[in-house]
Amino acid sequence: MRRPPSNETQFLHCANTTAEWAWRHPNDYCVTSKQKAEKALYEQLRNETELTANLVQKGIRRAIEATKSGVTRLKKGDNTSQPHFDSWSVVYDKRSATFYRDHVSLSTVNGRVECDYVIPDDSEGTPIGEYLLNEDYEFRMSTLQYDSSSESFYLHARMRRSESKEQSTASSSDTKHRTVLGVDLNVDGSLAVTSTGAFIGNSDEMNHRRREFEKTRGSMQQTGTRSAHLSIQSMKGREHCWMQDELHRASNQILEEARNHGCTHIAFENLTDIRKRMAGAKRFHAWAFRRLFQYVEYKTELFGIEVQQVSPAYTSQRCSSCGFTHESNRRSKHQFVCQKCKYELNADYNANKNVARKLLKKLHSRQKSSSGGAPCQCALTSGTLNLNGDFHASDPVSAEGESTDKPTTEVVGN
C-alpha cells in the first residue's frame, strides 16, 4: 500500500521529544509519570505535528515506558542512556483506527487512509483464519511497522475474545482449580522447557543462524559498495522475519501445552537483568526471550490464561522433589542430581517446576477463602502436583504416580 507521508516521522518526533524532556536530569531524577508528561508536552506536540490527539498521547506514553525501564537500570548501577526511537512504527487503538476483517482505516496526518489486508486464499489453520476472520474475536490494539527493505507495511494486531465470550470464560475459570505451567528459558539446547515435559524450540539453531547472518554481513560491509549495503538491509529483514517466525512457533507450542493441560496461569522467570544472570546470554538472547514472553502474553489473553513473571532465585539449585537447595545439585548444564535425596532429572525440567511453584505460592497466599480457596497445582507430564507435594495422575491406570513426575528419556531427548 502507499506509504502515508510523514505519519511515522511525526509519531517518532513525539516519542523522542518526550524522552529528551523526561531524561533531563539522569543523575538526579527522571520523569516517569505519564500524566506529568502529557500535561507538560501535549499542547506543544499537538502544535508541532499534525497527528490526532490519540496518536500524540501514544507517542508520549511510549517514551515514558522506555524511561521507566532506564530508571530501573540506573537504580541498579547499570550503564544506560536516554531512550531514542528510530524504528518507523505507530501504535493504534480503536480510537485512532477502525478495524475490519479485510481492511483497516487508519488516522494519518492527511486524514483517514483505508488499507486492504494481504490475506492468503486458503487461511484455514492459520492465525488469520483462527482470529482475524473469526467473529468470536475483536481487535484491541495494533502496531503499524514499515519495512524499508521491502517498502511494505505490517500491521501487528492484538485481538481478544468478544466480551460475551470473555465473560463466560472468566466465570467458568473462577470455579476451576488454579493450574500453573512453568517455563524455563535457555541460551543453548531447547529454547524453552515446560513443567509438562515439553522441550520447545532450538536455541542452538537460532544461535547458528545468527552467527551465519553476522558473518555474511561482515563480509559485505568490507566490500563497501551500495549494492552490498542494500543486500545487508535486505538480509536484516530476512533475519528478523525468520526470528519472529521461530518465536511465534515457540509461543504457540507453549500456549498449546497450557491449553492441553487446562492451565489457568503460565509462569516465566523474571527477565530483568537476564544477561547478567545467564552464563553466555547476549543482547540477542535477552531480546528473543522478551519477545517470546510478549507473544505468549498477548496470545493467552484470548483464552483467559494469565502470564506472570517470578523471581528466578535458586530455581536451578532447588530440588523439585525434596526442596533441598545447594549449588552443587546442578552437576552440569543439563543434569540435576540432588545431594540430599539423590533425585536425578534434566536440570531445565527441574528448574521450570520450581518456577511454577513460586507462582503457586503467590497465588495461594492471595486466596482469602476461609476454606483455603480453590486448589493451586502445577501442571506436570502425567498429572498435577500441589504445594503439599500431593501428586494426582491424569491417567491413574498408566501413570507411575511419581510425585515429581520425572519425564522419560523419550520426552527429554539425548
HUKA-V935929 format. One record per residue. N is the residue number from 1. RES is the residue in one small letter. SS is DSSP state (h for helix, s for strand, l for the rest). OMEGA is omega in whole degrees, 0 to 359 (* if undefined). Layout:
n:N res:RES ss:SS omega:OMEGA
n:N res:RES ss:SS omega:OMEGA
//
This chain:
n:1 res:m ss:l omega:182
n:2 res:r ss:l omega:184
n:3 res:r ss:l omega:179
n:4 res:p ss:l omega:185
n:5 res:p ss:l omega:167
n:6 res:s ss:l omega:179
n:7 res:n ss:h omega:180
n:8 res:e ss:h omega:180
n:9 res:t ss:h omega:181
n:10 res:q ss:h omega:176
n:11 res:f ss:h omega:177
n:12 res:l ss:h omega:178
n:13 res:h ss:h omega:178
n:14 res:c ss:h omega:182
n:15 res:a ss:h omega:182
n:16 res:n ss:h omega:176
n:17 res:t ss:h omega:178
n:18 res:t ss:h omega:180
n:19 res:a ss:h omega:179
n:20 res:e ss:h omega:179
n:21 res:w ss:h omega:183
n:22 res:a ss:h omega:185
n:23 res:w ss:l omega:187
n:24 res:r ss:l omega:185
n:25 res:h ss:s omega:184
n:26 res:p ss:l omega:179
n:27 res:n ss:l omega:180
n:28 res:d ss:l omega:177
n:29 res:y ss:s omega:174
n:30 res:c ss:l omega:181
n:31 res:v ss:l omega:180
n:32 res:t ss:l omega:179
n:33 res:s ss:l omega:178
n:34 res:k ss:h omega:180
n:35 res:q ss:h omega:178
n:36 res:k ss:h omega:181
n:37 res:a ss:h omega:180
n:38 res:e ss:h omega:180
n:39 res:k ss:h omega:183
n:40 res:a ss:h omega:192
n:41 res:l ss:h omega:188
n:42 res:y ss:h omega:182
n:43 res:e ss:h omega:179
n:44 res:q ss:h omega:183
n:45 res:l ss:h omega:175
n:46 res:r ss:h omega:180
n:47 res:n ss:h omega:183
n:48 res:e ss:h omega:181
n:49 res:t ss:l omega:176
n:50 res:e ss:l omega:181
n:51 res:l ss:l omega:174
n:52 res:t ss:l omega:181
n:53 res:a ss:h omega:182
n:54 res:n ss:h omega:181
n:55 res:l ss:h omega:175
n:56 res:v ss:h omega:178
n:57 res:q ss:h omega:179
n:58 res:k ss:h omega:179
n:59 res:g ss:h omega:178
n:60 res:i ss:h omega:183
n:61 res:r ss:h omega:177
n:62 res:r ss:h omega:181
n:63 res:a ss:h omega:181
n:64 res:i ss:h omega:178
n:65 res:e ss:h omega:178
n:66 res:a ss:h omega:178
n:67 res:t ss:h omega:178
n:68 res:k ss:h omega:179
n:69 res:s ss:h omega:178
n:70 res:g ss:h omega:178
n:71 res:v ss:h omega:178
n:72 res:t ss:h omega:179
n:73 res:r ss:h omega:179
n:74 res:l ss:h omega:180
n:75 res:k ss:h omega:179
n:76 res:k ss:l omega:178
n:77 res:g ss:l omega:180
n:78 res:d ss:l omega:176
n:79 res:n ss:l omega:177
n:80 res:t ss:l omega:183
n:81 res:s ss:l omega:181
n:82 res:q ss:l omega:178
n:83 res:p ss:l omega:176
n:84 res:h ss:l omega:184
n:85 res:f ss:l omega:178
n:86 res:d ss:l omega:178
n:87 res:s ss:l omega:184
n:88 res:w ss:l omega:178
n:89 res:s ss:s omega:179
n:90 res:v ss:s omega:179
n:91 res:v ss:s omega:180
n:92 res:y ss:s omega:169
n:93 res:d ss:s omega:186
n:94 res:k ss:l omega:179
n:95 res:r ss:l omega:181
n:96 res:s ss:l omega:178
n:97 res:a ss:s omega:175
n:98 res:t ss:s omega:186
n:99 res:f ss:s omega:175
n:100 res:y ss:l omega:182
n:101 res:r ss:l omega:181
n:102 res:d ss:l omega:178
n:103 res:h ss:s omega:180
n:104 res:v ss:s omega:175
n:105 res:s ss:s omega:186
n:106 res:l ss:s omega:175
n:107 res:s ss:s omega:179
n:108 res:t ss:s omega:179
n:109 res:v ss:l omega:178
n:110 res:n ss:l omega:181
n:111 res:g ss:s omega:181
n:112 res:r ss:s omega:177
n:113 res:v ss:s omega:178
n:114 res:e ss:s omega:183
n:115 res:c ss:s omega:178
n:116 res:d ss:s omega:174
n:117 res:y ss:l omega:171
n:118 res:v ss:l omega:186
n:119 res:i ss:l omega:179
n:120 res:p ss:l omega:180
n:121 res:d ss:l omega:179
n:122 res:d ss:l omega:183
n:123 res:s ss:l omega:181
n:124 res:e ss:l omega:179
n:125 res:g ss:l omega:179
n:126 res:t ss:l omega:176
n:127 res:p ss:h omega:180
n:128 res:i ss:h omega:179
n:129 res:g ss:h omega:184
n:130 res:e ss:h omega:185
n:131 res:y ss:h omega:186
n:132 res:l ss:h omega:184
n:133 res:l ss:l omega:181
n:134 res:n ss:l omega:183
n:135 res:e ss:l omega:178
n:136 res:d ss:l omega:182
n:137 res:y ss:s omega:180
n:138 res:e ss:s omega:180
n:139 res:f ss:s omega:174
n:140 res:r ss:s omega:184
n:141 res:m ss:s omega:180
n:142 res:s ss:s omega:175
n:143 res:t ss:s omega:178
n:144 res:l ss:s omega:181
n:145 res:q ss:s omega:180
n:146 res:y ss:s omega:178
n:147 res:d ss:s omega:184
n:148 res:s ss:l omega:183
n:149 res:s ss:l omega:180
n:150 res:s ss:l omega:182
n:151 res:e ss:l omega:182
n:152 res:s ss:s omega:176
n:153 res:f ss:s omega:177
n:154 res:y ss:s omega:179
n:155 res:l ss:s omega:179
n:156 res:h ss:s omega:187
n:157 res:a ss:s omega:172
n:158 res:r ss:s omega:183
n:159 res:m ss:s omega:177
n:160 res:r ss:s omega:177
n:161 res:r ss:s omega:177
n:162 res:s ss:l omega:190
n:163 res:e ss:h omega:181
n:164 res:s ss:h omega:179
n:165 res:k ss:h omega:183
n:166 res:e ss:h omega:180
n:167 res:q ss:h omega:180
n:168 res:s ss:h omega:178
n:169 res:t ss:h omega:182
n:170 res:a ss:h omega:182
n:171 res:s ss:h omega:180
n:172 res:s ss:h omega:182
n:173 res:s ss:h omega:180
n:174 res:d ss:h omega:184
n:175 res:t ss:l omega:182
n:176 res:k ss:l omega:174
n:177 res:h ss:l omega:174
n:178 res:r ss:s omega:184
n:179 res:t ss:s omega:186
n:180 res:v ss:s omega:172
n:181 res:l ss:s omega:178
n:182 res:g ss:s omega:180
n:183 res:v ss:s omega:177
n:184 res:d ss:s omega:183
n:185 res:l ss:s omega:185
n:186 res:n ss:l omega:178
n:187 res:v ss:l omega:175
n:188 res:d ss:l omega:185
n:189 res:g ss:l omega:178
n:190 res:s ss:l omega:180
n:191 res:l ss:l omega:180
n:192 res:a ss:s omega:177
n:193 res:v ss:s omega:182
n:194 res:t ss:s omega:180
n:195 res:s ss:l omega:176
n:196 res:t ss:l omega:176
n:197 res:g ss:l omega:178
n:198 res:a ss:l omega:178
n:199 res:f ss:s omega:194
n:200 res:i ss:s omega:175
n:201 res:g ss:l omega:182
n:202 res:n ss:l omega:180
n:203 res:s ss:h omega:180
n:204 res:d ss:h omega:179
n:205 res:e ss:h omega:179
n:206 res:m ss:h omega:178
n:207 res:n ss:h omega:180
n:208 res:h ss:h omega:180
n:209 res:r ss:h omega:179
n:210 res:r ss:h omega:179
n:211 res:r ss:h omega:179
n:212 res:e ss:h omega:177
n:213 res:f ss:h omega:181
n:214 res:e ss:h omega:180
n:215 res:k ss:h omega:180
n:216 res:t ss:h omega:178
n:217 res:r ss:h omega:179
n:218 res:g ss:h omega:179
n:219 res:s ss:h omega:181
n:220 res:m ss:h omega:180
n:221 res:q ss:h omega:178
n:222 res:q ss:h omega:178
n:223 res:t ss:h omega:173
n:224 res:g ss:l omega:181
n:225 res:t ss:l omega:178
n:226 res:r ss:h omega:178
n:227 res:s ss:h omega:179
n:228 res:a ss:h omega:180
n:229 res:h ss:h omega:179
n:230 res:l ss:h omega:179
n:231 res:s ss:h omega:178
n:232 res:i ss:h omega:179
n:233 res:q ss:h omega:179
n:234 res:s ss:h omega:180
n:235 res:m ss:h omega:178
n:236 res:k ss:h omega:179
n:237 res:g ss:h omega:180
n:238 res:r ss:h omega:179
n:239 res:e ss:h omega:182
n:240 res:h ss:h omega:180
n:241 res:c ss:h omega:179
n:242 res:w ss:h omega:180
n:243 res:m ss:h omega:180
n:244 res:q ss:h omega:181
n:245 res:d ss:h omega:180
n:246 res:e ss:h omega:180
n:247 res:l ss:h omega:176
n:248 res:h ss:h omega:178
n:249 res:r ss:h omega:180
n:250 res:a ss:h omega:180
n:251 res:s ss:h omega:178
n:252 res:n ss:h omega:179
n:253 res:q ss:h omega:177
n:254 res:i ss:h omega:178
n:255 res:l ss:h omega:179
n:256 res:e ss:h omega:178
n:257 res:e ss:h omega:181
n:258 res:a ss:h omega:182
n:259 res:r ss:h omega:181
n:260 res:n ss:h omega:182
n:261 res:h ss:l omega:175
n:262 res:g ss:l omega:183
n:263 res:c ss:l omega:175
n:264 res:t ss:l omega:182
n:265 res:h ss:s omega:172
n:266 res:i ss:s omega:183
n:267 res:a ss:s omega:171
n:268 res:f ss:s omega:171
n:269 res:e ss:s omega:180
n:270 res:n ss:l omega:186
n:271 res:l ss:l omega:178
n:272 res:t ss:l omega:178
n:273 res:d ss:l omega:183
n:274 res:i ss:h omega:178
n:275 res:r ss:h omega:179
n:276 res:k ss:h omega:187
n:277 res:r ss:h omega:184
n:278 res:m ss:l omega:177
n:279 res:a ss:l omega:178
n:280 res:g ss:l omega:180
n:281 res:a ss:l omega:179
n:282 res:k ss:l omega:179
n:283 res:r ss:h omega:179
n:284 res:f ss:h omega:180
n:285 res:h ss:h omega:180
n:286 res:a ss:h omega:178
n:287 res:w ss:h omega:182
n:288 res:a ss:h omega:181
n:289 res:f ss:h omega:180
n:290 res:r ss:h omega:179
n:291 res:r ss:h omega:177
n:292 res:l ss:h omega:179
n:293 res:f ss:h omega:180
n:294 res:q ss:h omega:179
n:295 res:y ss:h omega:180
n:296 res:v ss:h omega:184
n:297 res:e ss:h omega:185
n:298 res:y ss:h omega:178
n:299 res:k ss:h omega:181
n:300 res:t ss:h omega:178
n:301 res:e ss:h omega:182
n:302 res:l ss:h omega:185
n:303 res:f ss:h omega:178
n:304 res:g ss:l omega:178
n:305 res:i ss:l omega:180
n:306 res:e ss:s omega:177
n:307 res:v ss:s omega:181
n:308 res:q ss:s omega:176
n:309 res:q ss:s omega:179
n:310 res:v ss:s omega:179
n:311 res:s ss:l omega:180
n:312 res:p ss:l omega:186
n:313 res:a ss:l omega:174
n:314 res:y ss:l omega:179
n:315 res:t ss:l omega:179
n:316 res:s ss:l omega:182
n:317 res:q ss:l omega:183
n:318 res:r ss:s omega:176
n:319 res:c ss:l omega:181
n:320 res:s ss:l omega:179
n:321 res:s ss:l omega:184
n:322 res:c ss:l omega:178
n:323 res:g ss:l omega:179
n:324 res:f ss:l omega:184
n:325 res:t ss:s omega:178
n:326 res:h ss:l omega:183
n:327 res:e ss:h omega:181
n:328 res:s ss:h omega:178
n:329 res:n ss:h omega:181
n:330 res:r ss:s omega:184
n:331 res:r ss:l omega:182
n:332 res:s ss:l omega:181
n:333 res:k ss:l omega:188
n:334 res:h ss:l omega:182
n:335 res:q ss:s omega:176
n:336 res:f ss:s omega:177
n:337 res:v ss:s omega:181
n:338 res:c ss:l omega:181
n:339 res:q ss:l omega:181
n:340 res:k ss:l omega:184
n:341 res:c ss:l omega:178
n:342 res:k ss:l omega:178
n:343 res:y ss:l omega:185
n:344 res:e ss:s omega:178
n:345 res:l ss:s omega:177
n:346 res:n ss:s omega:185
n:347 res:a ss:h omega:180
n:348 res:d ss:h omega:178
n:349 res:y ss:h omega:177
n:350 res:n ss:h omega:183
n:351 res:a ss:h omega:184
n:352 res:n ss:h omega:174
n:353 res:k ss:h omega:176
n:354 res:n ss:h omega:176
n:355 res:v ss:h omega:179
n:356 res:a ss:h omega:182
n:357 res:r ss:h omega:179
n:358 res:k ss:h omega:178
n:359 res:l ss:h omega:177
n:360 res:l ss:h omega:181
n:361 res:k ss:h omega:180
n:362 res:k ss:h omega:180
n:363 res:l ss:h omega:181
n:364 res:h ss:h omega:182
n:365 res:s ss:h omega:182
n:366 res:r ss:h omega:182
n:367 res:q ss:l omega:185
n:368 res:k ss:l omega:182
n:369 res:s ss:l omega:179
n:370 res:s ss:l omega:179
n:371 res:s ss:l omega:178
n:372 res:g ss:l omega:178
n:373 res:g ss:l omega:180
n:374 res:a ss:l omega:181
n:375 res:p ss:l omega:175
n:376 res:c ss:s omega:184
n:377 res:q ss:s omega:179
n:378 res:c ss:s omega:178
n:379 res:a ss:s omega:181
n:380 res:l ss:l omega:184
n:381 res:t ss:l omega:185
n:382 res:s ss:l omega:179
n:383 res:g ss:s omega:180
n:384 res:t ss:s omega:181
n:385 res:l ss:s omega:179
n:386 res:n ss:s omega:184
n:387 res:l ss:l omega:179
n:388 res:n ss:l omega:180
n:389 res:g ss:l omega:179
n:390 res:d ss:l omega:181
n:391 res:f ss:s omega:177
n:392 res:h ss:s omega:183
n:393 res:a ss:s omega:177
n:394 res:s ss:l omega:176
n:395 res:d ss:l omega:185
n:396 res:p ss:l omega:183
n:397 res:v ss:l omega:186
n:398 res:s ss:l omega:184
n:399 res:a ss:l omega:181
n:400 res:e ss:l omega:176
n:401 res:g ss:l omega:179
n:402 res:e ss:l omega:188
n:403 res:s ss:l omega:180
n:404 res:t ss:l omega:170
n:405 res:d ss:l omega:181
n:406 res:k ss:l omega:180
n:407 res:p ss:l omega:180
n:408 res:t ss:l omega:179
n:409 res:t ss:h omega:181
n:410 res:e ss:h omega:179
n:411 res:v ss:h omega:184
n:412 res:v ss:h omega:184
n:413 res:g ss:l omega:182
n:414 res:n ss:l omega:*
//
